[in-house]
Amino acid sequence: MAPGFQTTAGRGPRTAVPSWRGHPDGSGPGGAGPPAIGTPDPVNASAVFQASDQAKIVHDPSADPDLSRYELRGTPGDSYDEQDAVTLATHTPADPSEFLTGFGLTQPGTRASFKVFVILGTGNEAGSPAMTVERPG
């Protein structure tokens, strides 16, 4: 029998049914857990350098009714790396649809990459395409 399934005994034949044991994040016995439901659509976003030392990131609003918050995440350099990304700021759906940050732009010629994440009340999330900003030299 495949992992993640258990059998039920009855008078008829035995039937395999999904068994999502363990924590919903997939830890513990039973495998990865049920498939994610309600993953949001990512938002469109753009980023520019704003004098004298920060990036301005603006995004479209999410239409998801379960929207909890937006997060700005970033990594230094010219390519966004999910493993090294840090959360730089958050705001609620009622806040203006922009972020201002000096992250990674400390010297002329430096670059930083960003994504705007839509976070639902369920914890499901989706990130925008990556954007890179360079501080002029």
C-alpha positions, 0 to 999 in steps of 0.5 A: 500500500502506498504511504499516506494511505490507510485501510478501512475494514468492513464487511466488504473489500478493503478500501484505501483512503487518504490518511493525512496524519501529522502536521498540515505543513507535512512534518510528522508521519503521513507525508506531505499533507493535503494539497494547498487550497486557496493559493492567491494570485501574485500581484503585479509590482514594479520597483525604481530607485528613489533618491537619495538612497532607497527603492520604491516598490509599488504593487497592484491590490490583490482581489482575494477576499481572504487577504491578510497582508502584503510582505516585501522580501528582498535579497542583496544582489541582482538575482532574488534568492528564496533561500536568502530572502528576508522580510523587510516590511509588511502592510495591511490591505488598507495601507498604501500599495507601496514600500520604501526601503534602503535594503541592499542599496548602501553604496553607489552601484549596489543592487538589491532584488525584491518580491511582494508577497500576498499572504492569506488568512490561511497562511498561503502565499504567492510572490510577484515576479522578482524586481532588481533595483540599482543605486546609481553610481 
